[in-house]
């Protein structure tokens, strides 16, 4: 059991160790899925927003968040799913964007396509398909190194 009630920042630090199940290099905090952490009496309330309403990873994310908090001694816990406002790629942290690129996934940009190849850094790119390995990604190829890569779509 937790002796003292941890603050929201401490809980967010704990949740920063929970990876996104589809892109394990980025945490659910850096992805922007964790929207709020607060206490309601003796119950810790964590609000999450799925990246899109039909995201199959939402249930697994909730289970992983719950497991991480229970491992830290949180006995009274409630997870709330918020669909409004809808998740947006604007909620990705700068750290998360850098982690995506280091992993080989071009981070989202408002211009609608990647700025450079996450592998070699070249800007001569072509879209292969608007659809990638998950609904939130598209397939692109670098014309310089000829490597295909995922681009995290701007939503």
Secondary structure, 3 states (H helix, E strand, C coil): CCCCCCCHHHHHHHHCCCECCCCCCCECCCCCCEEEEEEECCEEEEEECCCCCCCCCHHHHHHHHHHHHHHCCCCCEEEEECCCCCCCHHHCCHHHHHHHHHHCEECCCCCCCCCCCCCCCCCCEEEEECCCCCCCEEEEEECCCCCEEEEECCC
